[in-house]
């Protein structure tokens, strides 16, 4: 009696390939999310530090740099999406 290797089964290979594709997609989108989080966080942190350094009563730099960081993160997110 011959032992059959499950890796030789085409159905097994298809399921394995599908799982790898799902894992790759998850990793790609989660890395884009962390990149957005880091970009926006860095913008907010920089704005807060500039406002503290200048002694501003209103958080002008925080608002400006937060909006710039959101725009930059959306731009990077759109550029990071896979091409159809």
N, CA, C and O of each residue as an XYZ file, in Angstrom:
336
protein
N       0.847     -1.174      0.000
C       0.000      0.000      0.000
C       0.889      1.232      0.000
O       1.869      1.305      0.741
N       0.548      2.167     -0.810
C       1.374      3.347     -1.018
C       0.814      4.526     -0.208
O      -0.389      4.789     -0.233
N       1.700      5.231      0.509
C       1.271      6.413      1.255
C       1.164      7.586      0.294
O       2.079      7.853     -0.486
N       0.059      8.269      0.359
C      -0.165      9.401     -0.531
C       0.185     10.690      0.200
O      -0.255     10.917      1.327
N       0.963     11.511     -0.439
C       1.364     12.797      0.134
C       0.221     13.793     -0.079
O      -0.201     13.986     -1.220
N      -0.300     14.439      0.987
C      -1.420     15.379      0.799
C      -1.021     16.592     -0.047
O      -1.890     17.234     -0.636
N       0.245     16.910     -0.117
C       0.675     18.057     -0.923
C       0.534     17.800     -2.412
O       0.546     18.740     -3.207
N       0.400     16.532     -2.803
C       0.224     16.192     -4.217
C      -1.232     16.316     -4.655
O      -1.521     16.313     -5.851
N      -2.139     16.424     -3.708
C      -3.565     16.517     -4.015
C      -3.884     17.926     -4.531
O      -3.597     18.902     -3.838
N      -4.474     18.058     -5.742
C      -4.773     19.394     -6.291
C      -5.750     20.202     -5.436
O      -5.633     21.424     -5.347
N      -6.702     19.529     -4.816
C      -7.667     20.244     -3.972
C      -6.966     20.847     -2.753
O      -7.243     21.978     -2.352
N      -6.059     20.071     -2.181
C      -5.271     20.573     -1.048
C      -4.433     21.776     -1.464
O      -4.346     22.757     -0.726
N      -3.816     21.706     -2.644
C      -2.978     22.808     -3.134
C      -3.819     24.068     -3.352
O      -3.369     25.171     -3.041
N      -5.037     23.914     -3.883
C      -5.911     25.062     -4.107
C      -6.299     25.728     -2.789
O      -6.295     26.954     -2.681
N      -6.634     24.916     -1.791
C      -6.984     25.471     -0.477
C      -5.784     26.162      0.159
O      -5.926     27.218      0.776
N      -4.604     25.570      0.008
C      -3.388     26.156      0.552
C      -3.081     27.492     -0.124
O      -2.745     28.469      0.544
N      -3.199     27.527     -1.460
C      -2.947     28.773     -2.195
C      -3.944     29.852     -1.803
O      -3.574     31.020     -1.683
N      -5.200     29.481     -1.603
C      -6.220     30.447     -1.192
C      -5.899     31.009      0.192
O      -6.060     32.205      0.433
N      -5.446     30.149      1.095
C      -5.074     30.599      2.437
C      -3.891     31.545      2.408
O      -3.857     32.521      3.158
N      -2.917     31.268      1.548
C      -1.751     32.143      1.421
C      -2.171     33.502      0.869
O      -1.691     34.534      1.336
N      -3.060     33.510     -0.115
C      -3.539     34.786     -0.679
C      -4.273     35.611      0.374
O      -4.085     36.825      0.454
N      -5.111     34.955      1.185
C      -5.841     35.678      2.233
C      -4.882     36.235      3.279
O      -5.064     37.355      3.757
N      -3.871     35.464      3.631
C      -2.888     35.924      4.611
C      -2.089     37.096      4.065
O      -1.832     38.063      4.783
N      -1.696     37.017      2.806
C      -0.950     38.121      2.192
C      -1.792     39.390      2.135
O      -1.282     40.478      2.402
N      -3.080     39.269      1.791
C      -3.957     40.429      1.734
C      -4.128     41.036      3.125
O      -4.095     42.257      3.284
N      -4.311     40.178      4.129
C      -4.454     40.663      5.501
C      -3.206     41.421      5.934
O      -3.301     42.497      6.523
N      -2.038     40.862      5.643
C      -0.783     41.513      6.026
C      -0.617     42.844      5.306
O      -0.161     43.819      5.902
N      -0.979     42.889      4.040
C      -0.833     44.135      3.273
C      -1.742     45.227      3.825
O      -1.296     46.355      4.031
N      -3.007     44.906      4.066
C      -3.935     45.925      4.542
C      -3.664     46.325      5.991
O      -3.853     47.487      6.353
N      -3.233     45.400      6.807
C      -2.917     45.772      8.183
C      -1.666     46.642      8.227
O      -1.570     47.531      9.074
N      -0.714     46.410      7.344
C       0.466     47.278      7.310
C       0.090     48.674      6.836
O       0.644     49.660      7.321
N      -0.849     48.771      5.889
C      -1.321     50.093      5.472
C      -2.017     50.807      6.629
O      -1.860     52.017      6.793
N      -2.774     50.078      7.423
C      -3.442     50.673      8.588
C      -2.445     51.181      9.616
O      -2.609     52.278     10.150
N      -1.409     50.389      9.899
C      -0.385     50.836     10.842
C       0.399     52.028     10.297
O       0.813     52.903     11.057
N       0.601     52.060      8.989
C       1.277     53.202      8.382
C       0.433     54.464      8.551
O       0.968     55.528      8.861
N      -0.876     54.353      8.351
C      -1.768     55.496      8.551
C      -1.740     55.946     10.005
O      -1.656     57.140     10.292
N      -1.810     54.989     10.913
C      -1.784     55.310     12.335
C      -0.505     56.039     12.711
O      -0.541     57.030     13.441
N       0.614     55.556     12.220
C       1.899     56.191     12.519
C       2.011     57.579     11.932
O       2.520     58.486     12.592
N       1.549     57.768     10.706
C       1.625     59.075     10.054
C       0.774     60.101     10.789
O       1.232     61.209     11.069
N      -0.461     59.734     11.101
C      -1.348     60.665     11.809
C      -0.832     60.926     13.216
O      -0.858     62.065     13.683
N      -0.366     59.888     13.892
C       0.184     60.060     15.246
C       1.387     60.978     15.266
O       1.528     61.805     16.166
N       2.256     60.835     14.276
C       3.435     61.694     14.189
C       3.037     63.148     13.923
O       3.637     64.066     14.483
N       2.037     63.361     13.079
C       1.558     64.718     12.812
C       0.960     65.373     14.046
O       1.229     66.541     14.325
N       0.151     64.624     14.785
C      -0.454     65.162     16.010
C       0.628     65.454     17.047
O       0.622     66.516     17.671
N       1.549     64.519     17.230
C       2.631     64.712     18.202
C       3.481     65.937     17.847
O       3.824     66.731     18.723
N       3.817     66.087     16.568
C       4.598     67.249     16.139
C       3.847     68.551     16.360
O       4.441     69.551     16.764
N       2.541     68.547     16.096
C       1.736     69.742     16.315
C       1.654     70.124     17.780
O       1.741     71.302     18.128
N       1.487     69.132     18.636
C       1.427     69.399     20.081
C       2.752     69.979     20.556
O       2.775     70.951     21.312
N       3.856     69.382     20.111
C       5.175     69.867     20.531
C       5.438     71.291     20.026
O       6.003     72.111     20.750
N       5.031     71.582     18.795
C       5.203     72.947     18.284
C       4.345     73.945     19.058
O       4.798     75.049     19.360
N       3.113     73.563     19.378
C       2.249     74.446     20.169
C       2.829     74.684     21.561
O       2.779     75.805     22.068
N       3.377     73.643     22.182
C       4.004     73.815     23.500
C       5.229     74.718     23.400
O       5.435     75.587     24.247
N       6.036     74.514     22.371
C       7.266     75.283     22.193
C       6.975     76.765     21.962
O       7.684     77.628     22.479
N       5.924     77.058     21.182
C       5.565     78.439     20.900
C       4.658     79.045     21.967
O       4.450     80.258     21.980
N       4.129     78.240     22.836
C       3.249     78.740     23.889
C       1.909     79.215     23.359
O       1.343     80.171     23.890
N       1.390     78.573     22.329
C       0.112     78.962     21.741
C      -1.038     78.635     22.683
O      -1.072     77.571     23.299
N      -1.984     79.574     22.784
C      -3.180     79.309     23.588
C      -4.124     78.369     22.852
O      -4.780     77.529     23.469
N      -4.192     78.511     21.534
C      -5.035     77.635     20.705
C      -4.122     76.658     19.967
O      -3.037     77.033     19.523
N      -4.551     75.437     19.841
C      -3.682     74.413     19.229
C      -3.635     74.516     17.698
O      -4.062     73.598     16.998
N      -3.123     75.619     17.193
C      -3.116     75.838     15.747
C      -2.246     74.820     15.016
O      -2.677     74.236     14.022
N      -1.026     74.607     15.502
C      -0.125     73.660     14.838
C      -0.656     72.239     14.920
O      -0.481     71.448     13.993
N      -1.298     71.921     16.021
C      -1.864     70.576     16.157
C      -2.944     70.346     15.110
O      -2.990     69.283     14.492
N      -3.802     71.319     14.909
C      -4.873     71.193     13.919
C      -4.292     71.113     12.509
O      -4.680     70.251     11.720
N      -3.360     72.014     12.197
C      -2.789     72.058     10.846
C      -2.031     70.771     10.541
O      -2.256     70.152      9.502
N      -1.144     70.368     11.427
C      -0.349     69.168     11.163
C      -1.195     67.893     11.208
O      -0.876     66.921     10.524
N      -2.258     67.886     11.995
C      -3.154     66.730     12.004
C      -3.844     66.576     10.650
O      -3.925     65.475     10.106
N      -4.335     67.684     10.117
C      -5.009     67.632      8.813
C      -4.033     67.268      7.697
O      -4.378     66.504      6.796
N      -2.819     67.810      7.753
C      -1.805     67.460      6.754
C      -1.460     65.976      6.854
O      -1.317     65.300      5.835
N      -1.329     65.473      8.069
C      -1.004     64.060      8.264
C      -2.135     63.154      7.782
O      -1.873     62.095      7.213
N      -3.380     63.552      8.000
C      -4.513     62.765      7.502
C      -4.491     62.733      5.978
O      -4.684     61.677      5.375
N      -4.257     63.883      5.357
C      -4.167     63.925      3.895
C      -3.024     63.074      3.370
O      -3.185     62.348      2.389
N      -1.866     63.162      4.022
C      -0.712     62.368      3.596
C      -0.970     60.875      3.783
O      -0.587     60.069      2.934
N      -1.614     60.503      4.886
C      -1.873     59.082      5.114
C      -2.896     58.540      4.116
O      -2.768     57.400      3.668
N      -3.898     59.325      3.763
C      -4.855     58.889      2.736
C      -4.170     58.740      1.381
O      -4.447     57.791      0.647
N      -3.283     59.666      1.048
C      -2.527     59.580     -0.198
C      -1.678     58.307     -0.223
O      -1.667     57.585     -1.219
N      -0.970     58.037      0.873
C      -0.141     56.836      0.942
C      -0.996     55.565      0.916
O      -0.594     54.552      0.344
N      -2.168     55.625      1.534
C      -3.070     54.473      1.527
C      -3.544     54.161      0.119
O      -3.526     53.005     -0.304
N      -3.970     55.187     -0.610
C      -4.453     54.984     -1.976
C      -3.335     54.478     -2.880
O      -3.562     53.606     -3.719
N      -2.139     55.015     -2.717
C      -1.004     54.536     -3.513
C      -0.618     53.113     -3.152
O      -0.076     52.394     -3.991
N      -0.886     52.688     -1.920
C      -0.527     51.347     -1.470
C      -1.532     50.278     -1.844
O      -1.248     49.090     -1.690
N      -2.710     50.671     -2.336
C      -3.710     49.681     -2.729
C      -3.223     48.924     -3.953
O      -2.538     49.488     -4.806
N      -3.575     47.645     -4.041
C      -3.146     46.869     -5.209
C      -3.814     47.363     -6.486
O      -4.948     47.841     -6.469
N      -3.108     47.240     -7.558
C      -3.636     47.649     -8.858
C      -4.592     46.552     -9.368
O      -4.293     45.364     -9.249
N      -5.741     46.958     -9.937
C      -6.707     45.939    -10.432
C      -6.218     45.253    -11.683
O      -6.904     44.383    -12.218
